[in-house]
Amino acid sequence: MADYAVIALGGKQYRVREGETIVVDRVAAEPGDSISPKVLAVGGADGISDGGSVTAEVEEHVLGPKITVFTYRAKKDSKRKMGHRSRLSRVRITGIGG
C-alpha cells in the first residue's frame, strides 16, 4: 500500500498523502471535477517506486493573499506601486495507487 506520492502539478512538485488538501496554481478544471496529475514516485513501507496513479478532486478556485510591491529610485523622483492576487485552486487527493 502506498503511503505517499510525489506529483507534478502546475510546474511544481508536491509530496501528498491520501485525504490531504493542497493549494496549487489554478488548474484548468471546474470545481467537482476529478483530475489525475503526473506521478513522479510512490512511496510506502516497501520503499519507493516509479509510476503509480493518483486521483484528485478540485474543491474550489480561490484567490491568494494580496501582494503589494513598491519600487522607487532614490533621487530620481521615480516610484511605482504594483500588486496582484494569485489565482489558486484547492485540490483534495482522493486516492493513491501503487
Buried (B, 14 or more C-beta within 10 A) or exposed (E): EBEBBBBEBBEEEBEBEBEBEBEBEBBEBEEEEEBEBEBBBBBBEEEEEEEBBBBBBBBEBEEEEEEEEEEEEEEEEEEEEEEEEEEBBBBBBEBBBB
